[in-house]
Amino acid sequence: MIGRKPALVLDERLLKQVRGMASIGCRHDEIAAGLGVCKQTWFTFKAKNPEAEEAFEDGKLRGKISLRRTQRRLAEKSAGMAI
């Protein structure tokens, strides 16, 4: 192989990391840092690997669901959260 090894390798471990970071609201630059690459490398990787974009979107949606559940639970106990 000529050149350097790929900075990111698409595997289940990476997808799980991306989902996890996206689920807590990490932005693209934060996910790139968490993966140890620059933001441009992350964007290029996502463009070439739709599964990575899907993992990011899935994580974001799961994070929103989790937040809504927490808000609803708090609203049942606090009038301020219900407003």
DAKAKA-V281259 format. One record per residue. N is the residue number from 1. PSI is psi in whole degrees, 0 to 359 (* if undefined). Layout:
BEGIN
N_PSI, N_PSI
END
This chain:
BEGIN
1_131, 2_143, 3_189, 4_165, 5_154, 6_139, 7_325, 8_139, 9_126, 10_112, 11_173, 12_326, 13_315, 14_316, 15_322, 16_319, 17_314, 18_313, 19_315, 20_314, 21_319, 22_326, 23_338, 24_12, 25_17, 26_140, 27_172, 28_317, 29_327, 30_322, 31_317, 32_314, 33_319, 34_331, 35_353, 36_27, 37_169, 38_164, 39_320, 40_321, 41_319, 42_314, 43_319, 44_317, 45_314, 46_321, 47_326, 48_344, 49_89, 50_334, 51_327, 52_318, 53_319, 54_320, 55_320, 56_310, 57_318, 58_315, 59_317, 60_314, 61_318, 62_324, 63_319, 64_319, 65_315, 66_317, 67_317, 68_319, 69_315, 70_316, 71_318, 72_317, 73_318, 74_326, 75_331, 76_339, 77_339, 78_124, 79_327, 80_323, 81_339, 82_345, 83_*
END
